[in-house]
Amino acid sequence: MYTNVTIDGTDYPVSFGMNALAKFTRNAGLSLKELGNLDEHLDLENTLILVWCGLADGFRKARKDGAATGQFTLAVEDVGDLLDQDSEALSRIMDVFNVAMPEPGNVKKQAPKKRRTTKKQAGQS
């Protein structure tokens, strides 16, 4: 699944699925643990890498759906140029990222196991 984000009048598919996150950790030199604590590791360069990964993965998914053709050709520097042209674009892309990343308290918890009731607990002798 991807979300179209408008940057300077053009829609770009954006996705922060597992492939994008794997590409981001590899390109930014971060571990999975550091990804979970991204606030400490998200400097300007890593922000551009993160956005680039989201755009690349979004393009890949849009191409699979038939909504895009060709190859993803943007470099990280091109992403910086796009963001320079549209001062609100980074905020819109980070909104997509925040929706994709579950917060620590929002992870779906496993349903509690049913307790076995003994005859004594059920009021039976």
Buried (B, 14 or more C-beta within 10 A) or exposed (E): EBBEBEBBEEEBBBBBBEBBBBBBBEBBEBEEEBBEEBEEBBEEEBBBBBBBBBBBBBBBBBBEEEBBEEEBEBEBEEBBEBBEEBEEBBEBBBEBBEEBEEEEEEEEEEEEEEEEEEEEEEEEE
